[in-house]
Amino acid sequence: MTNDKKTRVSVDIYGQTYNMVGSESSSYMRQVASVVDGKMKEISDRNAALDTAKIAVLAAVNSVHENIQLQDEIKQLKIELRKMKG
Amino acid sequence: MTNDKKTRVSVDIYGQTYNMVGSESSSYMRQVASVVDGKMKEISDRNAALDTAKIAVLAAVNSVHENIQLQDEIKQLKIELRKMKG
């Protein structure tokens, strides 16, 4: 195996270990994992009866919702920029 | 029970029904659910051995990664706008 410049990092998300491979830095990948871990803990704190799969699905739902909001914000900022550039 | 203006919608994500409650429209909530469902199907297509919880965690990881990229883009657009406003 040659060094293919991929970052390999082992992260813990909600008590489970994941071996992640990516082109980003290991600290970035740990940051992403830590955000997901935090979201899952927050959801399980509010809904003690949920199993891990549902908690993870709700964490994904929450992230996708944020995603759509951010995309809207980008759209607005681009409109504003275009107006200023005349 | 009084009508409290919350939207209640039943969505299907990766073969499981979720009763979602939120302040957004039901079509928006369905859109979010459909994005999560699509991400999970894509991940399971690439990794047949993963269980639902892991697929959902990876969908959340993917979304949080996208979120961080979008937040970076917003930061850059705001810097650009600030420069133009002088």
Backbone of each chain as nested JSON, in Angstrom:
{
  "chains": [
    {"id": "A", "residues": [
      {"number": 1, "name": "MET", "atoms": {"N": [0.849, -1.202, 0.0], "CA": [0.0, 0.0, 0.0], "C": [0.883, 1.25, 0.0]}},
      {"number": 2, "name": "THR", "atoms": {"N": [0.629, 2.128, -0.908], "CA": [1.378, 3.381, -0.937], "C": [0.629, 4.431, -0.131]}},
      {"number": 3, "name": "ASN", "atoms": {"N": [1.322, 5.488, 0.219], "CA": [0.699, 6.588, 0.924], "C": [-0.153, 7.379, -0.075]}},
      {"number": 4, "name": "ASP", "atoms": {"N": [-1.467, 7.326, 0.086], "CA": [-2.358, 7.952, -0.902], "C": [-2.866, 9.321, -0.436]}},
      {"number": 5, "name": "LYS", "atoms": {"N": [-2.229, 9.849, 0.593], "CA": [-2.557, 11.199, 1.093], "C": [-3.949, 11.318, 1.706]}},
      {"number": 6, "name": "LYS", "atoms": {"N": [-4.644, 10.2, 1.864], "CA": [-5.946, 10.24, 2.527], "C": [-5.692, 10.321, 4.035]}},
      {"number": 7, "name": "THR", "atoms": {"N": [-6.544, 11.064, 4.726], "CA": [-6.464, 11.104, 6.176], "C": [-7.33, 9.971, 6.726]}},
      {"number": 8, "name": "ARG", "atoms": {"N": [-6.757, 9.206, 7.633], "CA": [-7.525, 8.158, 8.282], "C": [-7.589, 8.478, 9.756]}},
      {"number": 9, "name": "VAL", "atoms": {"N": [-8.783, 8.511, 10.287], "CA": [-8.917, 8.859, 11.692], "C": [-10.028, 8.026, 12.321]}},
      {"number": 10, "name": "SER", "atoms": {"N": [-9.788, 7.647, 13.557], "CA": [-10.757, 6.856, 14.293], "C": [-11.492, 7.788, 15.257]}},
      {"number": 11, "name": "VAL", "atoms": {"N": [-12.803, 7.898, 15.094], "CA": [-13.555, 8.822, 15.942], "C": [-14.641, 8.079, 16.709]}},
      {"number": 12, "name": "ASP", "atoms": {"N": [-15.052, 8.668, 17.804], "CA": [-16.111, 8.075, 18.612], "C": [-17.366, 8.935, 18.485]}},
      {"number": 13, "name": "ILE", "atoms": {"N": [-18.442, 8.328, 18.021], "CA": [-19.715, 9.048, 17.93], "C": [-20.771, 8.245, 18.666]}},
      {"number": 14, "name": "TYR", "atoms": {"N": [-21.296, 8.821, 19.727], "CA": [-22.352, 8.198, 20.518], "C": [-21.973, 6.764, 20.915]}},
      {"number": 15, "name": "GLY", "atoms": {"N": [-20.744, 6.633, 21.424], "CA": [-20.289, 5.355, 21.978], "C": [-19.863, 4.309, 20.963]}},
      {"number": 16, "name": "GLN", "atoms": {"N": [-19.842, 4.708, 19.696], "CA": [-19.459, 3.751, 18.641], "C": [-18.23, 4.313, 17.916]}},
      {"number": 17, "name": "THR", "atoms": {"N": [-17.276, 3.433, 17.595], "CA": [-16.071, 3.898, 16.91], "C": [-16.252, 3.821, 15.398]}},
      {"number": 18, "name": "TYR", "atoms": {"N": [-15.862, 4.881, 14.709], "CA": [-15.94, 4.927, 13.25], "C": [-14.55, 5.215, 12.697]}},
      {"number": 19, "name": "ASN", "atoms": {"N": [-14.142, 4.424, 11.716], "CA": [-12.889, 4.698, 11.042], "C": [-13.202, 5.546, 9.818]}},
      {"number": 20, "name": "MET", "atoms": {"N": [-12.881, 6.806, 9.909], "CA": [-13.207, 7.719, 8.815], "C": [-12.005, 7.917, 7.896]}},
      {"number": 21, "name": "VAL", "atoms": {"N": [-12.283, 8.018, 6.611], "CA": [-11.255, 8.271, 5.612], "C": [-11.71, 9.498, 4.827]}},
      {"number": 22, "name": "GLY", "atoms": {"N": [-10.812, 10.461, 4.679], "CA": [-11.22, 11.654, 3.94], "C": [-10.038, 12.465, 3.479]}},
      {"number": 23, "name": "SER", "atoms": {"N": [-10.333, 13.527, 2.744], "CA": [-9.248, 14.36, 2.23], "C": [-8.997, 15.566, 3.133]}},
      {"number": 24, "name": "GLU", "atoms": {"N": [-9.801, 15.709, 4.172], "CA": [-9.635, 16.824, 5.104], "C": [-8.617, 16.452, 6.183]}},
      {"number": 25, "name": "SER", "atoms": {"N": [-8.238, 17.42, 7.012], "CA": [-7.308, 17.143, 8.104], "C": [-7.981, 16.294, 9.181]}},
      {"number": 26, "name": "SER", "atoms": {"N": [-7.154, 15.633, 9.991], "CA": [-7.744, 14.789, 11.031], "C": [-8.464, 15.653, 12.069]}},
      {"number": 27, "name": "SER", "atoms": {"N": [-7.961, 16.873, 12.327], "CA": [-8.638, 17.716, 13.321], "C": [-10.011, 18.154, 12.796]}},
      {"number": 28, "name": "TYR", "atoms": {"N": [-10.099, 18.409, 11.506], "CA": [-11.396, 18.763, 10.921], "C": [-12.375, 17.587, 11.046]}},
      {"number": 29, "name": "MET", "atoms": {"N": [-11.882, 16.385, 10.718], "CA": [-12.751, 15.212, 10.779], "C": [-13.221, 14.937, 12.215]}},
      {"number": 30, "name": "ARG", "atoms": {"N": [-12.314, 15.199, 13.176], "CA": [-12.707, 15.04, 14.581], "C": [-13.756, 16.084, 14.977]}},
      {"number": 31, "name": "GLN", "atoms": {"N": [-13.616, 17.277, 14.426], "CA": [-14.576, 18.351, 14.715], "C": [-15.976, 17.958, 14.213]}},
      {"number": 32, "name": "VAL", "atoms": {"N": [-16.045, 17.449, 12.981], "CA": [-17.325, 17.02, 12.403], "C": [-17.945, 15.921, 13.28]}},
      {"number": 33, "name": "ALA", "atoms": {"N": [-17.131, 14.937, 13.653], "CA": [-17.617, 13.825, 14.49], "C": [-18.14, 14.346, 15.817]}},
      {"number": 34, "name": "SER", "atoms": {"N": [-17.437, 15.317, 16.382], "CA": [-17.824, 15.853, 17.677], "C": [-19.154, 16.616, 17.593]}},
      {"number": 35, "name": "VAL", "atoms": {"N": [-19.395, 17.306, 16.471], "CA": [-20.682, 17.998, 16.288], "C": [-21.818, 16.969, 16.22]}},
      {"number": 36, "name": "VAL", "atoms": {"N": [-21.607, 15.885, 15.467], "CA": [-22.64, 14.841, 15.345], "C": [-22.886, 14.19, 16.709]}},
      {"number": 37, "name": "ASP", "atoms": {"N": [-21.804, 13.877, 17.424], "CA": [-21.914, 13.288, 18.758], "C": [-22.744, 14.201, 19.676]}},
      {"number": 38, "name": "GLY", "atoms": {"N": [-22.448, 15.503, 19.637], "CA": [-23.174, 16.478, 20.463], "C": [-24.653, 16.527, 20.118]}},
      {"number": 39, "name": "LYS", "atoms": {"N": [-24.964, 16.52, 18.806], "CA": [-26.362, 16.559, 18.375], "C": [-27.092, 15.324, 18.883]}},
      {"number": 40, "name": "MET", "atoms": {"N": [-26.45, 14.148, 18.767], "CA": [-27.102, 12.907, 19.189], "C": [-27.349, 12.905, 20.696]}},
      {"number": 41, "name": "LYS", "atoms": {"N": [-26.376, 13.397, 21.467], "CA": [-26.55, 13.441, 22.922], "C": [-27.698, 14.376, 23.297]}},
      {"number": 42, "name": "GLU", "atoms": {"N": [-27.774, 15.504, 22.601], "CA": [-28.825, 16.486, 22.87], "C": [-30.205, 15.883, 22.586]}},
      {"number": 43, "name": "ILE", "atoms": {"N": [-30.314, 15.163, 21.454], "CA": [-31.595, 14.551, 21.083], "C": [-31.983, 13.461, 22.078]}},
      {"number": 44, "name": "SER", "atoms": {"N": [-31.011, 12.653, 22.495], "CA": [-31.343, 11.568, 23.426], "C": [-31.683, 12.113, 24.814]}},
      {"number": 45, "name": "ASP", "atoms": {"N": [-31.101, 13.263, 25.17], "CA": [-31.449, 13.893, 26.45], "C": [-32.921, 14.316, 26.464]}},
      {"number": 46, "name": "ARG", "atoms": {"N": [-33.406, 14.724, 25.295], "CA": [-34.793, 15.194, 25.212], "C": [-35.79, 14.053, 25.005]}},
      {"number": 47, "name": "ASN", "atoms": {"N": [-35.304, 12.903, 24.466], "CA": [-36.199, 11.781, 24.146], "C": [-35.553, 10.47, 24.597]}},
      {"number": 48, "name": "ALA", "atoms": {"N": [-35.685, 10.163, 25.871], "CA": [-34.983, 9.02, 26.447], "C": [-35.371, 7.695, 25.797]}},
      {"number": 49, "name": "ALA", "atoms": {"N": [-36.573, 7.636, 25.2], "CA": [-37.073, 6.363, 24.685], "C": [-36.541, 5.999, 23.3]}},
      {"number": 50, "name": "LEU", "atoms": {"N": [-35.858, 6.907, 22.63], "CA": [-35.432, 6.65, 21.247], "C": [-34.229, 5.71, 21.173]}},
      {"number": 51, "name": "ASP", "atoms": {"N": [-34.234, 4.837, 20.163], "CA": [-33.062, 3.995, 19.954], "C": [-32.021, 4.753, 19.124]}},
      {"number": 52, "name": "THR", "atoms": {"N": [-30.818, 4.185, 19.073], "CA": [-29.686, 4.871, 18.428], "C": [-29.971, 5.239, 16.974]}},
      {"number": 53, "name": "ALA", "atoms": {"N": [-30.604, 4.327, 16.235], "CA": [-30.873, 4.598, 14.82], "C": [-31.77, 5.825, 14.67]}},
      {"number": 54, "name": "LYS", "atoms": {"N": [-32.823, 5.896, 15.492], "CA": [-33.739, 7.04, 15.401], "C": [-33.051, 8.33, 15.836]}},
      {"number": 55, "name": "ILE", "atoms": {"N": [-32.238, 8.238, 16.884], "CA": [-31.495, 9.421, 17.349], "C": [-30.605, 9.932, 16.22]}},
      {"number": 56, "name": "ALA", "atoms": {"N": [-29.935, 9.006, 15.531], "CA": [-29.034, 9.39, 14.441], "C": [-29.814, 9.984, 13.272]}},
      {"number": 57, "name": "VAL", "atoms": {"N": [-30.978, 9.392, 12.959], "CA": [-31.815, 9.928, 11.869], "C": [-32.251, 11.355, 12.222]}},
      {"number": 58, "name": "LEU", "atoms": {"N": [-32.645, 11.572, 13.48], "CA": [-33.08, 12.915, 13.88], "C": [-31.916, 13.908, 13.863]}},
      {"number": 59, "name": "ALA", "atoms": {"N": [-30.708, 13.437, 14.18], "CA": [-29.526, 14.301, 14.081], "C": [-29.295, 14.689, 12.624]}},
      {"number": 60, "name": "ALA", "atoms": {"N": [-29.513, 13.734, 11.713], "CA": [-29.368, 14.014, 10.278], "C": [-30.442, 14.991, 9.819]}},
      {"number": 61, "name": "VAL", "atoms": {"N": [-31.677, 14.799, 10.291], "CA": [-32.783, 15.708, 9.949], "C": [-32.44, 17.135, 10.401]}},
      {"number": 62, "name": "ASN", "atoms": {"N": [-31.961, 17.249, 11.62], "CA": [-31.575, 18.544, 12.183], "C": [-30.474, 19.211, 11.343]}},
      {"number": 63, "name": "SER", "atoms": {"N": [-29.486, 18.417, 10.929], "CA": [-28.376, 18.968, 10.133], "C": [-28.837, 19.4, 8.749]}},
      {"number": 64, "name": "VAL", "atoms": {"N": [-29.71, 18.604, 8.13], "CA": [-30.194, 18.942, 6.787], "C": [-31.056, 20.219, 6.855]}},
      {"number": 65, "name": "HIS", "atoms": {"N": [-31.834, 20.342, 7.932], "CA": [-32.619, 21.566, 8.135], "C": [-31.672, 22.78, 8.204]}},
      {"number": 66, "name": "GLU", "atoms": {"N": [-30.616, 22.674, 9.01], "CA": [-29.621, 23.76, 9.112], "C": [-29.013, 24.067, 7.75]}},
      {"number": 67, "name": "ASN", "atoms": {"N": [-28.732, 22.976, 7.021], "CA": [-28.161, 23.086, 5.682], "C": [-29.009, 23.944, 4.752]}},
      {"number": 68, "name": "ILE", "atoms": {"N": [-30.31, 23.691, 4.757], "CA": [-31.225, 24.42, 3.874], "C": [-31.275, 25.898, 4.284]}},
      {"number": 69, "name": "GLN", "atoms": {"N": [-31.254, 26.148, 5.605], "CA": [-31.238, 27.538, 6.085], "C": [-29.968, 28.249, 5.617]}},
      {"number": 70, "name": "LEU", "atoms": {"N": [-28.832, 27.569, 5.721], "CA": [-27.557, 28.172, 5.319], "C": [-27.541, 28.445, 3.818]}},
      {"number": 71, "name": "GLN", "atoms": {"N": [-28.11, 27.507, 3.035], "CA": [-28.17, 27.713, 1.581], "C": [-29.021, 28.932, 1.241]}},
      {"number": 72, "name": "ASP", "atoms": {"N": [-30.103, 29.123, 1.995], "CA": [-30.946, 30.309, 1.803], "C": [-30.165, 31.578, 2.107]}},
      {"number": 73, "name": "GLU", "atoms": {"N": [-29.397, 31.526, 3.209], "CA": [-28.611, 32.699, 3.606], "C": [-27.59, 33.04, 2.515]}},
      {"number": 74, "name": "ILE", "atoms": {"N": [-26.952, 32.012, 1.944], "CA": [-25.978, 32.212, 0.859], "C": [-26.656, 32.855, -0.35]}},
      {"number": 75, "name": "LYS", "atoms": {"N": [-27.845, 32.368, -0.665], "CA": [-28.592, 32.916, -1.801], "C": [-28.853, 34.417, -1.586]}},
      {"number": 76, "name": "GLN", "atoms": {"N": [-29.287, 34.765, -0.361], "CA": [-29.561, 36.173, -0.048], "C": [-28.31, 37.032, -0.133]}},
      {"number": 77, "name": "LEU", "atoms": {"N": [-27.207, 36.522, 0.433], "CA": [-25.949, 37.278, 0.418], "C": [-25.48, 37.505, -1.017]}},
      {"number": 78, "name": "LYS", "atoms": {"N": [-25.668, 36.492, -1.874], "CA": [-25.245, 36.621, -3.271], "C": [-26.088, 37.654, -4.015]}},
      {"number": 79, "name": "ILE", "atoms": {"N": [-27.385, 37.683, -3.697], "CA": [-28.272, 38.694, -4.299], "C": [-27.807, 40.089, -3.887]}},
      {"number": 80, "name": "GLU", "atoms": {"N": [-27.5, 40.235, -2.592], "CA": [-27.05, 41.522, -2.061], "C": [-25.749, 41.961, -2.743]}},
      {"number": 81, "name": "LEU", "atoms": {"N": [-24.826, 41.017, -2.879], "CA": [-23.535, 41.312, -3.529], "C": [-23.735, 41.743, -4.979]}},
      {"number": 82, "name": "ARG", "atoms": {"N": [-24.629, 41.011, -5.678], "CA": [-24.867, 41.308, -7.091], "C": [-25.429, 42.729, -7.242]}},
      {"number": 83, "name": "LYS", "atoms": {"N": [-26.324, 43.101, -6.308], "CA": [-26.907, 44.449, -6.335], "C": [-25.824, 45.511, -6.143]}},
      {"number": 84, "name": "MET", "atoms": {"N": [-24.913, 45.254, -5.2], "CA": [-23.868, 46.241, -4.916], "C": [-22.902, 46.392, -6.078]}},
      {"number": 85, "name": "LYS", "atoms": {"N": [-22.677, 45.284, -6.791], "CA": [-21.764, 45.33, -7.932], "C": [-22.429, 46.009, -9.128]}},
      {"number": 86, "name": "GLY", "atoms": {"N": [-23.764, 46.197, -8.994], "CA": [-24.537, 46.919, -10.002], "C": [-24.594, 46.191, -11.316]}}
    ]},
    {"id": "B", "residues": [
      {"number": 1, "name": "MET", "atoms": {"N": [-57.596, 19.363, 23.022], "CA": [-56.383, 19.944, 22.42], "C": [-56.759, 21.122, 21.531]}},
      {"number": 2, "name": "THR", "atoms": {"N": [-56.107, 22.222, 21.707], "CA": [-56.331, 23.379, 20.841], "C": [-55.346, 23.339, 19.681]}},
      {"number": 3, "name": "ASN", "atoms": {"N": [-55.678, 24.094, 18.648], "CA": [-54.78, 24.201, 17.509], "C": [-53.634, 25.143, 17.898]}},
      {"number": 4, "name": "ASP", "atoms": {"N": [-52.429, 24.589, 18.021], "CA": [-51.305, 25.409, 18.502], "C": [-50.399, 25.873, 17.354]}},
      {"number": 5, "name": "LYS", "atoms": {"N": [-50.907, 25.762, 16.117], "CA": [-50.184, 26.245, 14.939], "C": [-48.906, 25.474, 14.616]}},
      {"number": 6, "name": "LYS", "atoms": {"N": [-48.653, 24.399, 15.301], "CA": [-47.51, 23.559, 14.962], "C": [-47.898, 22.701, 13.764]}},
      {"number": 7, "name": "THR", "atoms": {"N": [-46.946, 22.456, 12.892], "CA": [-47.19, 21.55, 11.784], "C": [-46.841, 20.138, 12.244]}},
      {"number": 8, "name": "ARG", "atoms": {"N": [-47.747, 19.222, 11.99], "CA": [-47.5, 17.824, 12.319], "C": [-47.522, 17.046, 11.028]}},
      {"number": 9, "name": "VAL", "atoms": {"N": [-46.469, 16.311, 10.761], "CA": [-46.413, 15.574, 9.514], "C": [-45.748, 14.219, 9.759]}},
      {"number": 10, "name": "SER", "atoms": {"N": [-46.273, 13.225, 9.063], "CA": [-45.721, 11.889, 9.189], "C": [-44.856, 11.628, 7.953]}},
      {"number": 11, "name": "VAL", "atoms": {"N": [-43.576, 11.367, 8.168], "CA": [-42.667, 11.168, 7.037], "C": [-42.017, 9.786, 7.116]}},
      {"number": 12, "name": "ASP", "atoms": {"N": [-41.588, 9.309, 5.974], "CA": [-40.906, 8.03, 5.92], "C": [-39.426, 8.265, 5.612]}},
      {"number": 13, "name": "ILE", "atoms": {"N": [-38.57, 7.801, 6.492], "CA": [-37.127, 7.924, 6.257], "C": [-36.505, 6.539, 6.383]}},
      {"number": 14, "name": "TYR", "atoms": {"N": [-35.984, 6.048, 5.296], "CA": [-35.305, 4.76, 5.266], "C": [-36.186, 3.652, 5.863]}},
      {"number": 15, "name": "GLY", "atoms": {"N": [-37.431, 3.63, 5.422], "CA": [-38.355, 2.555, 5.808], "C": [-38.986, 2.688, 7.171]}},
      {"number": 16, "name": "GLN", "atoms": {"N": [-38.705, 3.808, 7.837], "CA": [-39.243, 4.0, 9.188], "C": [-40.109, 5.254, 9.19]}},
      {"number": 17, "name": "THR", "atoms": {"N": [-41.245, 5.203, 9.875], "CA": [-42.118, 6.378, 9.923], "C": [-41.764, 7.27, 11.109]}},
      {"number": 18, "name": "TYR", "atoms": {"N": [-41.684, 8.55, 10.859], "CA": [-41.397, 9.524, 11.919], "C": [-42.52, 10.551, 11.948]}},
      {"number": 19, "name": "ASN", "atoms": {"N": [-43.04, 10.82, 13.138], "CA": [-44.027, 11.877, 13.283], "C": [-43.289, 13.14, 13.679]}},
      {"number": 20, "name": "MET", "atoms": {"N": [-43.176, 14.036, 12.714], "CA": [-42.418, 15.253, 12.974], "C": [-43.35, 16.4, 13.352]}},
      {"number": 21, "name": "VAL", "atoms": {"N": [-42.857, 17.224, 14.274], "CA": [-43.604, 18.405, 14.705], "C": [-42.666, 19.591, 14.54]}},
      {"number": 22, "name": "GLY", "atoms": {"N": [-43.151, 20.644, 13.9], "CA": [-42.269, 21.793, 13.718], "C": [-43.03, 23.038, 13.362]}},
      {"number": 23, "name": "SER", "atoms": {"N": [-42.293, 24.128, 13.243], "CA": [-42.946, 25.402, 12.918], "C": [-42.882, 25.695, 11.42]}},
      {"number": 24, "name": "GLU", "atoms": {"N": [-42.226, 24.82, 10.669], "CA": [-42.143, 25.015, 9.216], "C": [-43.368, 24.403, 8.537]}},
      {"number": 25, "name": "SER", "atoms": {"N": [-43.488, 24.63, 7.233], "CA": [-44.609, 24.055, 6.486], "C": [-44.412, 22.542, 6.345]}},
      {"number": 26, "name": "SER", "atoms": {"N": [-45.515, 21.833, 6.087], "CA": [-45.391, 20.383, 5.953], "C": [-44.569, 20.028, 4.704]}},
      {"number": 27, "name": "SER", "atoms": {"N": [-44.652, 20.846, 3.636], "CA": [-43.88, 20.524, 2.435], "C": [-42.382, 20.692, 2.711]}},
      {"number": 28, "name": "TYR", "atoms": {"N": [-42.044, 21.689, 3.504], "CA": [-40.637, 21.875, 3.874], "C": [-40.14, 20.678, 4.692]}},
      {"number": 29, "name": "MET", "atoms": {"N": [-40.964, 20.249, 5.656], "CA": [-40.567, 19.134, 6.514], "C": [-40.415, 17.846, 5.701]}},
      {"number": 30, "name": "ARG", "atoms": {"N": [-41.3, 17.688, 4.693], "CA": [-41.176, 16.523, 3.812], "C": [-39.903, 16.597, 2.972]}},
      {"number": 31, "name": "GLN", "atoms": {"N": [-39.556, 17.816, 2.56], "CA": [-38.342, 18.007, 1.763], "C": [-37.103, 17.599, 2.579]}},
      {"number": 32, "name": "VAL", "atoms": {"N": [-37.043, 18.057, 3.84], "CA": [-35.916, 17.715, 4.715], "C": [-35.829, 16.191, 4.877]}},
      {"number": 33, "name": "ALA", "atoms": {"N": [-36.976, 15.571, 5.161], "CA": [-37.009, 14.116, 5.346], "C": [-36.532, 13.401, 4.086]}},
      {"number": 34, "name": "SER", "atoms": {"N": [-36.937, 13.925, 2.928], "CA": [-36.569, 13.286, 1.675], "C": [-35.064, 13.396, 1.399]}},
      {"number": 35, "name": "VAL", "atoms": {"N": [-34.453, 14.519, 1.804], "CA": [-33.0, 14.669, 1.65], "C": [-32.281, 13.639, 2.536]}},
      {"number": 36, "name": "VAL", "atoms": {"N": [-32.745, 13.498, 3.782], "CA": [-32.117, 12.531, 4.696], "C": [-32.284, 11.111, 4.152]}},
      {"number": 37, "name": "ASP", "atoms": {"N": [-33.485, 10.792, 3.695], "CA": [-33.757, 9.473, 3.117], "C": [-32.804, 9.2, 1.944]}},
      {"number": 38, "name": "GLY", "atoms": {"N": [-32.639, 10.193, 1.072], "CA": [-31.745, 10.044, -0.083], "C": [-30.303, 9.82, 0.326]}},
      {"number": 39, "name": "LYS", "atoms": {"N": [-29.842, 10.575, 1.33], "CA": [-28.464, 10.427, 1.813], "C": [-28.259, 9.019, 2.361]}},
      {"number": 40, "name": "MET", "atoms": {"N": [-29.242, 8.535, 3.138], "CA": [-29.108, 7.209, 3.744], "C": [-29.081, 6.118, 2.671]}},
      {"number": 41, "name": "LYS", "atoms": {"N": [-29.925, 6.25, 1.646], "CA": [-29.935, 5.249, 0.57], "C": [-28.608, 5.245, -0.173]}},
      {"number": 42, "name": "GLU", "atoms": {"N": [-28.066, 6.434, -0.404], "CA": [-26.787, 6.562, -1.106], "C": [-25.674, 5.876, -0.31]}},
      {"number": 43, "name": "ILE", "atoms": {"N": [-25.658, 6.119, 1.007], "CA": [-24.619, 5.53, 1.861], "C": [-24.765, 4.018, 1.912]}},
      {"number": 44, "name": "SER", "atoms": {"N": [-26.001, 3.524, 2.017], "CA": [-26.187, 2.068, 2.104], "C": [-25.872, 1.387, 0.766]}},
      {"number": 45, "name": "ASP", "atoms": {"N": [-26.065, 2.114, -0.347], "CA": [-25.686, 1.561, -1.655], "C": [-24.181, 1.329, -1.737]}},
      {"number": 46, "name": "ARG", "atoms": {"N": [-23.434, 2.233, -1.092], "CA": [-21.967, 2.131, -1.142], "C": [-21.411, 1.17, -0.097]}},
      {"number": 47, "name": "ASN", "atoms": {"N": [-22.167, 0.939, 0.981], "CA": [-21.673, 0.099, 2.082], "C": [-22.779, -0.844, 2.538]}},
      {"number": 48, "name": "ALA", "atoms": {"N": [-22.928, -1.945, 1.829], "CA": [-24.044, -2.861, 2.07], "C": [-24.045, -3.438, 3.484]}},
      {"number": 49, "name": "ALA", "atoms": {"N": [-22.872, -3.481, 4.129], "CA": [-22.763, -4.157, 5.422], "C": [-23.206, -3.305, 6.606]}},
      {"number": 50, "name": "LEU", "atoms": {"N": [-23.435, -2.02, 6.385], "CA": [-23.74, -1.134, 7.518], "C": [-25.17, -1.298, 8.029]}},
      {"number": 51, "name": "ASP", "atoms": {"N": [-25.324, -1.223, 9.344], "CA": [-26.679, -1.256, 9.911], "C": [-27.292, 0.157, 9.872]}},
      {"number": 52, "name": "THR", "atoms": {"N": [-28.592, 0.222, 10.128], "CA": [-29.318, 1.496, 9.997], "C": [-28.738, 2.609, 10.863]}},
      {"number": 53, "name": "ALA", "atoms": {"N": [-28.349, 2.28, 12.103], "CA": [-27.824, 3.314, 12.995], "C": [-26.557, 3.93, 12.397]}},
      {"number": 54, "name": "LYS", "atoms": {"N": [-25.656, 3.068, 11.888], "CA": [-24.403, 3.581, 11.325], "C": [-24.657, 4.382, 10.054]}},
      {"number": 55, "name": "ILE", "atoms": {"N": [-25.597, 3.904, 9.231], "CA": [-25.945, 4.636, 8.003], "C": [-26.456, 6.03, 8.369]}},
      {"number": 56, "name": "ALA", "atoms": {"N": [-27.302, 6.1, 9.393], "CA": [-27.861, 7.381, 9.808], "C": [-26.771, 8.289, 10.388]}},
      {"number": 57, "name": "VAL", "atoms": {"N": [-25.85, 7.702, 11.177], "CA": [-24.737, 8.496, 11.734], "C": [-23.903, 9.067, 10.592]}},
      {"number": 58, "name": "LEU", "atoms": {"N": [-23.623, 8.251, 9.573], "CA": [-22.816, 8.73, 8.45], "C": [-23.565, 9.791, 7.64]}},
      {"number": 59, "name": "ALA", "atoms": {"N": [-24.89, 9.679, 7.554], "CA": [-25.682, 10.719, 6.886], "C": [-25.569, 12.031, 7.673]}},
      {"number": 60, "name": "ALA", "atoms": {"N": [-25.579, 11.927, 9.004], "CA": [-25.426, 13.122, 9.851], "C": [-24.023, 13.708, 9.686]}},
      {"number": 61, "name": "VAL", "atoms": {"N": [-23.009, 12.851, 9.642], "CA": [-21.616, 13.299, 9.437], "C": [-21.51, 14.062, 8.117]}},
      {"number": 62, "name": "ASN", "atoms": {"N": [-22.091, 13.489, 7.077], "CA": [-22.075, 14.103, 5.756], "C": [-22.75, 15.482, 5.778]}},
      {"number": 63, "name": "SER", "atoms": {"N": [-23.886, 15.587, 6.463], "CA": [-24.61, 16.862, 6.521], "C": [-23.849, 17.912, 7.327]}},
      {"number": 64, "name": "VAL", "atoms": {"N": [-23.243, 17.477, 8.443], "CA": [-22.497, 18.43, 9.272], "C": [-21.276, 18.93, 8.496]}},
      {"number": 65, "name": "HIS", "atoms": {"N": [-20.653, 18.05, 7.748], "CA": [-19.525, 18.447, 6.889], "C": [-19.995, 19.525, 5.891]}},
      {"number": 66, "name": "GLU", "atoms": {"N": [-21.11, 19.284, 5.223], "CA": [-21.674, 20.271, 4.294], "C": [-21.984, 21.587, 5.005]}},
      {"number": 67, "name": "ASN", "atoms": {"N": [-22.503, 21.478, 6.236], "CA": [-22.831, 22.679, 7.026], "C": [-21.609, 23.549, 7.262]}},
      {"number": 68, "name": "ILE", "atoms": {"N": [-20.514, 22.903, 7.626], "CA": [-19.287, 23.652, 7.924], "C": [-18.777, 24.35, 6.661]}},
      {"number": 69, "name": "GLN", "atoms": {"N": [-18.881, 23.65, 5.518], "CA": [-18.485, 24.261, 4.238], "C": [-19.36, 25.474, 3.932]}},
      {"number": 70, "name": "LEU", "atoms": {"N": [-20.671, 25.331, 4.153], "CA": [-21.6, 26.428, 3.875], "C": [-21.33, 27.612, 4.798]}},
      {"number": 71, "name": "GLN", "atoms": {"N": [-21.014, 27.311, 6.075], "CA": [-20.708, 28.386, 7.024], "C": [-19.45, 29.145, 6.584]}},
      {"number": 72, "name": "ASP", "atoms": {"N": [-18.483, 28.411, 6.054], "CA": [-17.268, 29.048, 5.528], "C": [-17.616, 29.963, 4.359]}},
      {"number": 73, "name": "GLU", "atoms": {"N": [-18.477, 29.469, 3.471], "CA": [-18.87, 30.262, 2.307], "C": [-19.57, 31.558, 2.752]}},
      {"number": 74, "name": "ILE", "atoms": {"N": [-20.434, 31.44, 3.781], "CA": [-21.138, 32.617, 4.314], "C": [-20.138, 33.629, 4.877]}},
      {"number": 75, "name": "LYS", "atoms": {"N": [-19.144, 33.109, 5.61], "CA": [-18.116, 33.982, 6.184], "C": [-17.412, 34.763, 5.067]}},
      {"number": 76, "name": "GLN", "atoms": {"N": [-17.044, 34.061, 3.984], "CA": [-16.346, 34.705, 2.856], "C": [-17.233, 35.748, 2.176]}},
      {"number": 77, "name": "LEU", "atoms": {"N": [-18.501, 35.412, 1.973], "CA": [-19.426, 36.348, 1.326], "C": [-19.61, 37.607, 2.18]}},
      {"number": 78, "name": "LYS", "atoms": {"N": [-19.654, 37.415, 3.496], "CA": [-19.826, 38.565, 4.398], "C": [-18.587, 39.472, 4.375]}},
      {"number": 79, "name": "ILE", "atoms": {"N": [-17.405, 38.853, 4.291], "CA": [-16.16, 39.638, 4.191], "C": [-16.189, 40.464, 2.9]}},
      {"number": 80, "name": "GLU", "atoms": {"N": [-16.597, 39.811, 1.815], "CA": [-16.664, 40.476, 0.518], "C": [-17.64, 41.657, 0.562]}},
      {"number": 81, "name": "LEU", "atoms": {"N": [-18.81, 41.405, 1.17], "CA": [-19.827, 42.462, 1.289], "C": [-19.304, 43.636, 2.108]}},
      {"number": 82, "name": "ARG", "atoms": {"N": [-18.62, 43.319, 3.212], "CA": [-18.106, 44.368, 4.087], "C": [-17.09, 45.235, 3.336]}},
      {"number": 83, "name": "LYS", "atoms": {"N": [-16.252, 44.588, 2.527], "CA": [-15.26, 45.323, 1.73], "C": [-15.948, 46.273, 0.753]}},
      {"number": 84, "name": "MET", "atoms": {"N": [-17.015, 45.78, 0.107], "CA": [-17.701, 46.601, -0.893], "C": [-18.417, 47.787, -0.272]}},
      {"number": 85, "name": "LYS", "atoms": {"N": [-18.884, 47.562, 0.978], "CA": [-19.555, 48.663, 1.673], "C": [-18.533, 49.676, 2.17]}},
      {"number": 86, "name": "GLY", "atoms": {"N": [-17.267, 49.276, 2.125], "CA": [-16.147, 50.148, 2.471], "C": [-16.169, 50.583, 3.903]}}
    ]}
  ]
}
